[in-house]
Amino acid sequence: MKEQGFDLQKDIGKIANVKMGDRLLVSGILYTVRDKVHRKISDRIRNKESLPFDIKNSTIYYCGPSPKPDGKIVGACGPTTSKRMDRFTPLLLENGLKIMIGKGDRGDDVKNAIVKNKALYLTVTGGAAALLASHVIEFDLVAFDELGPEACYRMVVVDFPCIVAIDSIGSDIYNKNGR
């Protein structure tokens, strides 16, 4: 396993070079997107409506940050279980999503869509939400304020520690056989 920096905007074309088990220090823009926002974005795609952010080549983080304490940019921002988003993920990948960050394994439909669309699924350690928040340098509401912490936020991160769970050829860290 190698550790490397990965700039979400500059290195997006290098997804094929990243392999399962690689440790990435991710920097750049990501969007917090949980269950309810997935449904809203999926509905907008199906209805050919505008999206709250450009999904093409974007990164989403399955996270619902806690309220920010005084003097902090964001509260704790740990990952939520990714499998809950599986029913929406292939559609988002077909529409240009390139990287997802969360925790836990993914279903076969998602893994197939990752391979088909040359994308990545990264995982971060659950239970380290306060530590992960220390890597956030900007945090702004993008859409769906009515959802509170489950709204869509734009986060800018520096050296956000991730592990490649499923790479663009389908190698899967959660599968004993690697695929």
N, C-alpha and C positions, 0 to 999 in steps of 0.2 A: 504494500500500500504506500502510495506516495502522497505527500501533502503539497498542495499548490494553491496559489491565489487564483481566483476566478472572478473577473469583472463581468457582471451580468449584461452590460451593454457592449463592451468591446470583444468579449470572448464567446459570444453566443454562436458564432460560426465554428467554434472549436469543440462543439458538443461530442462529435465522433471520437475525439482524442481522450475523452474522460471515460474512465472505466469503473465498473462496479467495485466498491471498496475504497476508491480514491477518497482522500480527505481533502475537502475544498474549503478555503477561506474565501467566502463569497462577499463581494462588494458590489454595491449598486442599488438600483430601485427594485423593490418587490411590493406586491399588493397583498394585504390580508384579505382572504376570501374563505369564508366558512359556508356551511350548509345553505342558509337562507340567501346569501349573496349568489351562490352557485345557481340556485333556482332562478333568481331574478336575471342573472346574466344569460343563462340558458334560454329563458323565455324571450329575452330581447334578441338573441341570435336567431331563434326560430321565427320571430315576428319581424326580422330585418330592421330592428330599431337600433339606435346608437347605444354604444356601451360606455360605461363611466371611465374607462381607460382603454388605450389601444392594446388589445390582447395579443397582437402579432409580435412574436419574439419576446413576450413578457414572462415574468416569473410571479407565481402566486405562492403565498405562504398560508397554510391552514392554521390560522391563529386568531384568537379573540383576545386582544390585549386587555389587561386590567387597567383601571383608571390610573393616570399618572400621578405619582406623589409630587409634592412641591419640590421644585428644583431639578426634576427629571424630565427627560424628553418623552418617555413612555413608561408605563407600568410594566409589570412582568409580561413577557410575550412568548410563552412556550407553545409548542406545537399541539395540535389536536389530532385525533385519530383520522388518518387520511381515507380509510376505506369508506367512511360515510359519504365522501364526495364522488365515489366511483361511478355512480349512475350519471353524473354530469360530465365527468372528465373527458371521455372520448370526443364529445361535441366541442369542448373548449380546445382540445388538441387539434382537431380538424380545422379550427378557425385561427390557428397560429400560436397558441400557448406553447412555450418551449420548456419551461422548468416549473416543477412543483416541489414544495418543501413541506414536509409534515412528519408524522411518525406512524410506524406500522406498515404492514404489508399491503399490497394492492391486488385486486382481482385480475383474472386473465384478460378480460376485455380492456382494462386500462393498460396492462402490460403490452398487449398487442397494438393498442393505439400509440403507445410510447414508441415502439419500434417503427410502426408505419409512418409516424410524423417526426421521427428523428429527434426525440425529446429526452428529458431526464427527469427522474424522480429522486430527490435528495431527502435525507432524513436528518433530523437533529435530535439530540438527547432530550427526552421528556424529563421533567423535574429540575431543569436548569433554566427556568424561565427568567429569573432575575439576572443570571449571567448573560443570557442571550440579549436581554434588554440593554446591556452595557455596550453592545455592538451597533445600536441604533443611533444614528446622528440626526435624522429628520423623521418626523411623524406627523402626517396630515390627513384629515378626513377627505375622502374622494367622493363617496356616495352612500346613500341609504342610512343617514344619520339616525333614523327612527329605530334602527337595529342595535343601537348602543355599541357595546364592545364587539358585536358581530357585524358592524358596518364595514364597508370597504375603506381601508386606509392605505396610504402610500407611505412606505418606510424606505429610508435610505440606510443601508447597513455597510459596515466596514469590517472585514475579516470575520464574518458570521460563520461559525464553524459547522460544517455539514459533512455528511458522508454520502457518496453516491450509492443509492439503494438499488435503483434499476437504471442501467445505462441504455444508450440508444440502440443497442443490438439485443436487448432483452435479458442480459445477465442480471440476476436478481439475488441480492444479498439475503433475502428472507427464505429462499428456496435452498434446501440442503444440496441440491445438485447444481446450483448456480444459475439455473434457467427455469 
